[in-house]
Amino acid sequence: MHGIGNDYIYFDCMHGEVENPEQLAIKLSDRHFGIGGDGVILLCKSAIVDCKMRMFNADGSEGKMCGNGVRCVGKLAHDLGYVKGDVCRIETLSGIKKLQFTFDEKGKVRAAKVNMGAAVLEGEKIPSVFGGDKIVSRPFEVCGKQYNITLVSMGNPHCVVFEDPDSIDLVAEGKKFENNPAFPERINTEFVKVLGKNHLKMRVWERGSGETLACGTGACAVAVAACLNGYCEKGEEITVSLLGGDLKILYTDEAVFMTGPATLVFTGEIEIINEIQD
């Protein structure tokens, strides 16, 4: 399944468990020697709401949240009959997320609007080495190059830089940000160009996965950062254009809302072969 190109391999774990999902994510996410994906996501039982999501990046690390992934988990839960109606609540490591579905002509979930919760802006809570209530357009040096950064956490930590994403070496710069000691849990980094009123273009380097076609929490962070920097208006819908498509983001005093598609690519069964080393 994918949300505007941010693709994961989803497992229905409502009636069982997947052993060692960390290694499974590494093995299956490889696009040459595996199925291929940005990681693995598990649909699990929850004791408090409709279902629970666990997500693992391509390097095996577990993430607290995935904006594109949570929409697909909601679609999977509804399509499989675990959830009825047009509302779903999903437990994640960054809290409970409420989804509002829209459907296609066959009654399948086509898209979802997600209440992503409030944006975290305090430097220490990102987490980062910076103190203060907000880190907005702060000068920051990475390997001898100066940037102005804005930090936002949407369950995952994000560092937003307002520079044309097509004018930089995203792989080289993304790695430098991801592993910078200023971010003790590593960082996702977005490079952003303002295209017009409430319209942004971004590329993202995700910790543990590298560049992806889309990042839901990243798009939310970018919209928040754009409002904090005066490029967009809080309380108005913002279009964030990513390599895989567009997401609609609404930043309010109460929460950040993300709307986007959830797409099933194929279903199947796999057999895990334990390779024997000579």
Secondary structure, DSSP 4 states (H G I P E B T S, - for coil): -EETTEE-EEEEETTS--S-HHHHHHHHH-TTTSS--SEEEEEE--SSSSEEEEEEETTSPEES--HHHHHHHHHHHHHTTSS-SSEEEEEETTEEEEEEEEE-TTS-EEEEEEE--PPB--GGGTT-S--SS---SEEEEETTEEEEEEEEESSSEEEEE-S-GGGS-HHHHHHHHHT-TT-TT--EEEEEEEEETTEEEEEEEETTTEEES--HHHHHHHHHHHHHTTSS-TTSEEEEEETTEEEEEEE-SS-EEEEEE-B-----------PPP-
